[in-house]
Amino acid sequence: TIEAGAGNVAEEVRALTDGRGADYVFDTVGTPATISQALEGTRKGGAVVLTGLSRTDALASIPTFLFVMQEKRLIGSLYGSGRPLLDIPHLVTLYQAGELKLRELVTRTYHLDGINDALAALAAGEGARGIIRW
């Protein structure tokens, strides 16, 4: 995992891959800036998988010439394109066994009376990994 705000992500990826770039990059934030960083850090023929939800009006610039010449792929994935009836019981089992770290993914906790704050943060492209406790 490379933190997008920690510096030049593409340079870090290339340093970890002997200059090649990553085969797959998973952008769990989904802002225009992180999408650009993900594409930059992906190798020729590699894929960027977008799972993060940004603002509904956010647009990302893609250098189309390099995108085509390097045969990169951009894939959107909502909840991993999963099968809830099969996947959720399996994920619960993994979590209960300590093999799936969910608490570490939570960036903010809201109480039920702060639900409007949570929705405003989500609409602004912030706090996409917040939870509401009641």
C-alpha positions in Angstrom: 0.0 0.0 0.0 1.3 3.4 -0.9 -0.4 6.5 0.6 -1.3 8.9 -2.1 -0.6 12.0 -0.1 2.9 10.9 0.9 4.7 12.0 -2.2 5.1 11.0 -5.9 3.2 7.7 -6.0 4.3 6.8 -9.5 8.0 7.2 -8.6 7.5 5.1 -5.5 5.8 2.4 -7.6 8.5 2.4 -10.2 11.2 2.2 -7.4 9.4 -0.9 -6.0 9.1 -2.5 -9.4 12.6 -1.9 -10.9 11.2 0.9 -13.1 8.5 -1.2 -14.7 5.3 0.0 -12.9 2.6 -2.1 -11.3 0.6 -4.7 -13.1 -2.5 -3.7 -11.2 -3.2 -0.5 -9.2 -6.3 -0.3 -7.0 -7.4 3.2 -6.4 -9.6 3.1 -3.3 -9.9 6.9 -3.1 -11.2 7.8 -6.5 -10.3 11.5 -6.8 -9.0 12.9 -10.1 -5.6 13.3 -8.5 -5.4 9.7 -7.3 -6.7 8.3 -10.6 -3.9 10.2 -12.5 -1.3 8.9 -10.0 -2.6 5.4 -10.4 -2.4 5.6 -14.2 1.1 7.0 -14.0 2.2 4.2 -11.8 0.8 1.4 -13.9 3.1 -0.5 -16.3 2.5 -0.9 -20.1 -0.5 -3.3 -20.5 -1.4 -2.9 -16.8 -4.8 -2.1 -15.3 -6.1 0.5 -12.8 -9.1 -0.6 -10.9 -11.3 2.2 -9.5 -13.2 1.2 -6.3 -13.2 4.6 -4.6 -16.2 6.9 -4.9 -15.4 10.5 -5.6 -17.7 13.5 -5.8 -20.5 12.9 -8.3 -19.3 15.8 -10.5 -15.6 14.9 -10.4 -13.8 14.4 -13.7 -10.3 13.0 -14.2 -8.0 13.9 -17.1 -6.5 10.9 -18.9 -3.5 11.4 -21.3 -5.2 9.5 -24.1 -2.2 9.2 -26.4 0.0 7.5 -23.7 -3.1 5.6 -22.4 -3.5 4.0 -25.9 0.2 3.6 -26.8 0.8 1.9 -23.5 -2.3 -0.3 -23.7 -3.4 0.5 -20.2 -6.8 -0.5 -18.9 -9.2 1.4 -16.6 -11.7 -0.7 -14.8 -14.5 0.4 -12.5 -15.6 -2.0 -9.8 -18.5 -1.5 -7.4 -18.1 -3.7 -4.3 -15.7 -5.9 -6.2 -18.4 -6.9 -8.7 -19.2 -9.5 -6.0 -22.0 -12.0 -5.3 -23.3 -10.9 -1.9 -25.1 -14.1 -1.0 -21.8 -16.0 -1.4 -19.3 -13.4 -0.6 -20.6 -11.8 2.6 -20.7 -15.1 4.6 -17.1 -15.8 3.4 -16.0 -12.3 4.3 -17.5 -12.7 7.8 -15.7 -15.9 8.3 -12.4 -14.3 7.3 -13.0 -11.4 9.6 -13.9 -13.6 12.6 -10.7 -15.6 12.0 -8.7 -12.4 12.1 -7.6 -12.7 8.4 -9.6 -9.7 7.2 -8.6 -6.4 8.8 -11.6 -4.1 8.6 -11.1 -1.8 11.6 -7.9 -0.5 10.0 -9.9 0.7 7.0 -12.2 3.0 9.0 -11.1 6.6 8.7 -13.8 8.2 10.8 -16.7 7.3 13.1 -20.0 9.2 13.2 -22.8 8.8 15.8 -26.3 8.5 14.4 -27.0 12.2 15.3 -24.1 13.1 13.0 -25.4 11.3 9.9 -25.9 14.6 8.0 -22.2 15.4 8.6 -21.3 11.9 7.3 -23.4 12.4 4.2 -21.9 15.9 3.6 -18.4 14.4 3.9 -19.2 11.6 1.4 -20.8 14.1 -1.1 -17.6 16.2 -0.8 -15.4 13.2 -1.6 -14.2 12.9 2.0 -14.6 10.2 4.5 -15.6 7.5 2.1 -14.6 5.0 4.8 -16.5 6.4 7.6 -18.9 4.4 9.7 -22.1 5.4 11.6 -22.6 3.9 15.1 -26.0 3.8 16.7 
